[in-house]
């Protein structure tokens, strides 16, 4: 059975066009590579959180990793 991805079903429900720059960015090889790097960064951050055993370290590392994840997955600005 060929299942339609969730994002495509949502896009069709709201009748959004296929040529959104933000949507096209998520389909590029560079985005997929960055997403893999962010995933590995979160795994490493989680291991460090477990090793440190301090709630303050967990909060700071979690906030920092979230900020870096969002910043790293943004598309590059075209001048």
N, CA, C and O atoms as a GROMACS GRO file, in nm:
protein
  316
    1UNK      N    1   0.084  -0.117   0.000
    1UNK     CA    2   0.000   0.000   0.000
    1UNK      C    3   0.089   0.125   0.000
    1UNK      O    4   0.181   0.136   0.081
    2UNK      N    5   0.062   0.217  -0.089
    2UNK     CA    6   0.140   0.340  -0.101
    2UNK      C    7   0.077   0.448  -0.014
    2UNK      O    8  -0.030   0.500  -0.044
    3UNK      N    9   0.146   0.481   0.096
    3UNK     CA   10   0.093   0.581   0.190
    3UNK      C   11   0.150   0.718   0.158
    3UNK      O   12   0.268   0.733   0.128
    4UNK      N   13   0.064   0.817   0.166
    4UNK     CA   14   0.104   0.956   0.144
    4UNK      C   15   0.161   1.010   0.274
    4UNK      O   16   0.099   0.994   0.379
    5UNK      N   17   0.279   1.074   0.270
    5UNK     CA   18   0.337   1.130   0.393
    5UNK      C   19   0.243   1.232   0.458
    5UNK      O   20   0.164   1.298   0.390
    6UNK      N   21   0.252   1.243   0.588
    6UNK     CA   22   0.165   1.331   0.666
    6UNK      C   23   0.173   1.476   0.619
    6UNK      O   24   0.071   1.543   0.607
    7UNK      N   25   0.294   1.523   0.593
    7UNK     CA   26   0.308   1.664   0.552
    7UNK      C   27   0.237   1.689   0.419
    7UNK      O   28   0.182   1.797   0.399
    8UNK      N   29   0.237   1.592   0.330
    8UNK     CA   30   0.167   1.609   0.202
    8UNK      C   31   0.016   1.610   0.222
    8UNK      O   32  -0.055   1.684   0.154
    9UNK      N   33  -0.034   1.528   0.314
    9UNK     CA   34  -0.178   1.529   0.342
    9UNK      C   35  -0.222   1.661   0.404
    9UNK      O   36  -0.329   1.713   0.370
   10UNK      N   37  -0.141   1.716   0.494
   10UNK     CA   38  -0.173   1.845   0.555
   10UNK      C   39  -0.170   1.955   0.450
   10UNK      O   40  -0.257   2.041   0.447
   11UNK      N   41  -0.068   1.950   0.363
   11UNK     CA   42  -0.056   2.051   0.258
   11UNK      C   43  -0.176   2.046   0.165
   11UNK      O   44  -0.227   2.151   0.126
   12UNK      N   45  -0.222   1.927   0.131
   12UNK     CA   46  -0.340   1.915   0.044
   12UNK      C   47  -0.467   1.962   0.115
   12UNK      O   48  -0.553   2.026   0.054
   13UNK      N   49  -0.478   1.932   0.245
   13UNK     CA   50  -0.597   1.971   0.321
   13UNK      C   51  -0.612   2.123   0.321
   13UNK      O   52  -0.723   2.174   0.304
   14UNK      N   53  -0.502   2.195   0.340
   14UNK     CA   54  -0.506   2.342   0.341
   14UNK      C   55  -0.486   2.403   0.203
   14UNK      O   56  -0.477   2.525   0.190
   15UNK      N   57  -0.479   2.321   0.102
   15UNK     CA   58  -0.462   2.363  -0.038
   15UNK      C   59  -0.340   2.454  -0.056
   15UNK      O   60  -0.349   2.559  -0.120
   16UNK      N   61  -0.227   2.412   0.001
   16UNK     CA   62  -0.104   2.487  -0.012
   16UNK      C   63  -0.032   2.444  -0.140
   16UNK      O   64  -0.034   2.325  -0.173
   17UNK      N   65   0.030   2.536  -0.211
   17UNK     CA   66   0.099   2.499  -0.335
   17UNK      C   67   0.228   2.420  -0.307
   17UNK      O   68   0.281   2.421  -0.196
   18UNK      N   69   0.275   2.352  -0.411
   18UNK     CA   70   0.397   2.273  -0.400
   18UNK      C   71   0.524   2.357  -0.404
   18UNK      O   72   0.631   2.309  -0.367
   19UNK      N   73   0.515   2.480  -0.449
   19UNK     CA   74   0.636   2.559  -0.471
   19UNK      C   75   0.671   2.654  -0.356
   19UNK      O   76   0.730   2.759  -0.379
   20UNK      N   77   0.635   2.619  -0.234
   20UNK     CA   78   0.677   2.697  -0.118
   20UNK      C   79   0.828   2.683  -0.102
   20UNK      O   80   0.879   2.571  -0.102
   21UNK      N   81   0.900   2.793  -0.089
   21UNK     CA   82   1.046   2.782  -0.071
   21UNK      C   83   1.084   2.705   0.055
   21UNK      O   84   1.182   2.630   0.055
   22UNK      N   85   1.008   2.722   0.163
   22UNK     CA   86   1.038   2.651   0.287
   22UNK      C   87   1.019   2.500   0.271
   22UNK      O   88   1.097   2.422   0.324
   23UNK      N   89   0.917   2.461   0.198
   23UNK     CA   90   0.893   2.319   0.175
   23UNK      C   91   0.998   2.261   0.081
   23UNK      O   92   1.044   2.149   0.102
   24UNK      N   93   1.035   2.335  -0.020
   24UNK     CA   94   1.138   2.289  -0.112
   24UNK      C   95   1.272   2.274  -0.042
   24UNK      O   96   1.350   2.184  -0.076
   25UNK      N   97   1.300   2.360   0.056
   25UNK     CA   98   1.426   2.351   0.132
   25UNK      C   99   1.435   2.218   0.205
   25UNK      O  100   1.543   2.160   0.214
   26UNK      N  101   1.323   2.168   0.258
   26UNK     CA  102   1.327   2.042   0.333
   26UNK      C  103   1.347   1.921   0.244
   26UNK      O  104   1.365   1.810   0.295
   27UNK      N  105   1.343   1.939   0.115
   27UNK     CA  106   1.362   1.827   0.022
   27UNK      C  107   1.501   1.824  -0.040
   27UNK      O  108   1.529   1.738  -0.124
   28UNK      N  109   1.588   1.916   0.000
   28UNK     CA  110   1.722   1.922  -0.060
   28UNK      C  111   1.818   1.827   0.013
   28UNK      O  112   1.798   1.796   0.130
   29UNK      N  113   1.922   1.781  -0.058
   29UNK     CA  114   2.022   1.695   0.007
   29UNK      C  115   2.096   1.766   0.120
   29UNK      O  116   2.133   1.702   0.219
   30UNK      N  117   2.119   1.897   0.107
   30UNK     CA  118   2.187   1.970   0.214
   30UNK      C  119   2.104   1.970   0.342
   30UNK      O  120   2.159   1.954   0.451
   31UNK      N  121   1.973   1.986   0.330
   31UNK     CA  122   1.886   1.982   0.448
   31UNK      C  123   1.891   1.844   0.513
   31UNK      O  124   1.899   1.833   0.635
   32UNK      N  125   1.886   1.739   0.432
   32UNK     CA  126   1.890   1.603   0.487
   32UNK      C  127   2.022   1.578   0.560
   32UNK      O  128   2.024   1.514   0.664
   33UNK      N  129   2.131   1.629   0.504
   33UNK     CA  130   2.262   1.614   0.569
   33UNK      C  131   2.263   1.689   0.702
   33UNK      O  132   2.310   1.636   0.803
   34UNK      N  133   2.212   1.811   0.701
   34UNK     CA  134   2.207   1.890   0.825
   34UNK      C  135   2.116   1.824   0.929
   34UNK      O  136   2.147   1.825   1.048
   35UNK      N  137   2.007   1.767   0.885
   35UNK     CA  138   1.915   1.699   0.976
   35UNK      C  139   1.984   1.580   1.043
   35UNK      O  140   1.964   1.556   1.162
   36UNK      N  141   2.063   1.506   0.968
   36UNK     CA  142   2.139   1.395   1.024
   36UNK      C  143   2.241   1.445   1.125
   36UNK      O  144   2.260   1.381   1.229
   37UNK      N  145   2.306   1.557   1.097
   37UNK     CA  146   2.403   1.614   1.191
   37UNK      C  147   2.334   1.662   1.319
   37UNK      O  148   2.388   1.647   1.428
   38UNK      N  149   2.216   1.720   1.305
   38UNK     CA  150   2.141   1.765   1.423
   38UNK      C  151   2.099   1.645   1.507
   38UNK      O  152   2.106   1.650   1.630
   39UNK      N  153   2.057   1.538   1.442
   39UNK     CA  154   2.019   1.417   1.515
   39UNK      C  155   2.137   1.363   1.595
   39UNK      O  156   2.123   1.328   1.712
   40UNK      N  157   2.254   1.356   1.531
   40UNK     CA  158   2.374   1.308   1.601
   40UNK      C  159   2.413   1.402   1.714
   40UNK      O  160   2.460   1.357   1.819
   41UNK      N  161   2.394   1.532   1.694
   41UNK     CA  162   2.422   1.628   1.801
   41UNK      C  163   2.332   1.608   1.921
   41UNK      O  164   2.377   1.619   2.035
   42UNK      N  165   2.204   1.579   1.896
   42UNK     CA  166   2.112   1.555   2.007
   42UNK      C  167   2.146   1.426   2.082
   42UNK      O  168   2.132   1.420   2.204
   43UNK      N  169   2.190   1.326   2.009
   43UNK     CA  170   2.231   1.202   2.076
   43UNK      C  171   2.351   1.228   2.165
   43UNK      O  172   2.355   1.182   2.279
   44UNK      N  173   2.450   1.300   2.113
   44UNK     CA  174   2.568   1.333   2.192
   44UNK      C  175   2.531   1.419   2.312
   44UNK      O  176   2.582   1.397   2.422
   45UNK      N  177   2.444   1.517   2.293
   45UNK     CA  178   2.400   1.602   2.403
   45UNK      C  179   2.328   1.520   2.510
   45UNK      O  180   2.348   1.544   2.629
   46UNK      N  181   2.246   1.425   2.469
   46UNK     CA  182   2.177   1.340   2.565
   46UNK      C  183   2.273   1.255   2.647
   46UNK      O  184   2.253   1.236   2.767
   47UNK      N  185   2.376   1.204   2.583
   47UNK     CA  186   2.477   1.126   2.656
   47UNK      C  187   2.549   1.214   2.757
   47UNK      O  188   2.573   1.173   2.871
   48UNK      N  189   2.584   1.335   2.716
   48UNK     CA  190   2.652   1.428   2.808
   48UNK      C  191   2.560   1.462   2.924
   48UNK      O  192   2.606   1.472   3.038
   49UNK      N  193   2.430   1.480   2.898
   49UNK     CA  194   2.334   1.508   3.006
   49UNK      C  195   2.329   1.394   3.106
   49UNK      O  196   2.324   1.417   3.227
   50UNK      N  197   2.332   1.271   3.055
   50UNK     CA  198   2.328   1.156   3.146
   50UNK      C  199   2.456   1.146   3.228
   50UNK      O  200   2.451   1.107   3.345
   51UNK      N  201   2.568   1.180   3.170
   51UNK     CA  202   2.696   1.172   3.241
   51UNK      C  203   2.706   1.278   3.350
   51UNK      O  204   2.755   1.251   3.459
   52UNK      N  205   2.659   1.400   3.322
   52UNK     CA  206   2.676   1.512   3.415
   52UNK      C  207   2.592   1.498   3.541
   52UNK      O  208   2.636   1.537   3.649
   53UNK      N  209   2.473   1.444   3.531
   53UNK     CA  210   2.389   1.419   3.648
   53UNK      C  211   2.360   1.547   3.727
   53UNK      O  212   2.362   1.546   3.850
   54UNK      N  213   2.332   1.656   3.656
   54UNK     CA  214   2.297   1.782   3.720
   54UNK      C  215   2.183   1.845   3.642
   54UNK      O  216   2.190   1.856   3.520
   55UNK      N  217   2.079   1.886   3.713
   55UNK     CA  218   1.962   1.942   3.645
   55UNK      C  219   1.997   2.075   3.578
   55UNK      O  220   1.940   2.107   3.474
   56UNK      N  221   2.088   2.150   3.634
   56UNK     CA  222   2.129   2.276   3.573
   56UNK      C  223   2.200   2.251   3.439
   56UNK      O  224   2.174   2.323   3.342
   57UNK      N  225   2.286   2.153   3.434
   57UNK     CA  226   2.356   2.118   3.310
   57UNK      C  227   2.257   2.069   3.206
   57UNK      O  228   2.269   2.102   3.088
   58UNK      N  229   2.161   1.991   3.248
   58UNK     CA  230   2.059   1.939   3.157
   58UNK      C  231   1.979   2.053   3.095
   58UNK      O  232   1.954   2.055   2.975
   59UNK      N  233   1.938   2.148   3.177
   59UNK     CA  234   1.860   2.263   3.127
   59UNK      C  235   1.941   2.349   3.031
   59UNK      O  236   1.891   2.388   2.925
   60UNK      N  237   2.065   2.379   3.067
   60UNK     CA  238   2.149   2.464   2.982
   60UNK      C  239   2.181   2.393   2.851
   60UNK      O  240   2.170   2.453   2.744
   61UNK      N  241   2.221   2.267   2.857
   61UNK     CA  242   2.253   2.193   2.735
   61UNK      C  243   2.130   2.174   2.647
   61UNK      O  244   2.139   2.183   2.524
   62UNK      N  245   2.016   2.150   2.709
   62UNK     CA  246   1.893   2.134   2.630
   62UNK      C  247   1.855   2.262   2.558
   62UNK      O  248   1.817   2.257   2.440
   63UNK      N  249   1.864   2.375   2.626
   63UNK     CA  250   1.832   2.502   2.562
   63UNK      C  251   1.933   2.536   2.452
   63UNK      O  252   1.895   2.584   2.345
   64UNK      N  253   2.060   2.513   2.479
   64UNK     CA  254   2.163   2.542   2.381
   64UNK      C  255   2.149   2.452   2.258
   64UNK      O  256   2.163   2.499   2.145
   65UNK      N  257   2.123   2.324   2.279
   65UNK     CA  258   2.107   2.231   2.167
   65UNK      C  259   1.982   2.265   2.085
   65UNK      O  260   1.984   2.253   1.962
   66UNK      N  261   1.876   2.306   2.150
   66UNK     CA  262   1.754   2.345   2.077
   66UNK      C  263   1.780   2.468   1.991
   66UNK      O  264   1.737   2.473   1.876
   67UNK      N  265   1.850   2.567   2.047
   67UNK     CA  266   1.883   2.686   1.970
   67UNK      C  267   1.970   2.652   1.850
   67UNK      O  268   1.944   2.699   1.739
   68UNK      N  269   2.072   2.571   1.870
   68UNK     CA  270   2.160   2.534   1.759
   68UNK      C  271   2.086   2.453   1.654
   68UNK      O  272   2.112   2.469   1.534
   69UNK      N  273   1.995   2.367   1.695
   69UNK     CA  274   1.919   2.287   1.600
   69UNK      C  275   1.834   2.375   1.510
   69UNK      O  276   1.832   2.358   1.388
   70UNK      N  277   1.764   2.470   1.569
   70UNK     CA  278   1.679   2.558   1.490
   70UNK      C  279   1.762   2.648   1.399
   70UNK      O  280   1.725   2.672   1.284
   71UNK      N  281   1.873   2.697   1.450
   71UNK     CA  282   1.959   2.784   1.369
   71UNK      C  283   2.026   2.708   1.255
   71UNK      O  284   2.039   2.760   1.144
   72UNK      N  285   2.068   2.586   1.282
   72UNK     CA  286   2.139   2.507   1.183
   72UNK      C  287   2.049   2.459   1.070
   72UNK      O  288   2.096   2.441   0.958
   73UNK      N  289   1.920   2.438   1.099
   73UNK     CA  290   1.828   2.388   0.996
   73UNK      C  291   1.764   2.498   0.914
   73UNK      O  292   1.689   2.469   0.820
   74UNK      N  293   1.791   2.624   0.946
   74UNK     CA  294   1.740   2.734   0.865
   74UNK      C  295   1.809   2.736   0.730
   74UNK      O  296   1.927   2.705   0.721
   75UNK      N  297   1.737   2.771   0.625
   75UNK     CA  298   1.804   2.780   0.494
   75UNK      C  299   1.901   2.896   0.489
   75UNK      O  300   1.883   2.998   0.556
   76UNK      N  301   2.005   2.881   0.409
   76UNK     CA  302   2.102   2.989   0.392
   76UNK      C  303   2.035   3.105   0.320
   76UNK      O  304   1.950   3.084   0.233
   77UNK      N  305   2.073   3.226   0.357
   77UNK     CA  306   2.015   3.346   0.295
   77UNK      C  307   2.077   3.367   0.157
   77UNK      O  308   2.199   3.367   0.142
   78UNK      N  309   1.993   3.384   0.059
   78UNK     CA  310   2.039   3.413  -0.077
   78UNK      C  311   2.046   3.564  -0.093
   78UNK      O  312   1.946   3.633  -0.074
   79UNK      N  313   2.161   3.616  -0.128
   79UNK     CA  314   2.177   3.761  -0.142
   79UNK      C  315   2.140   3.808  -0.280
   79UNK      O  316   2.148   3.928  -0.309
   0.00000   0.00000   0.00000
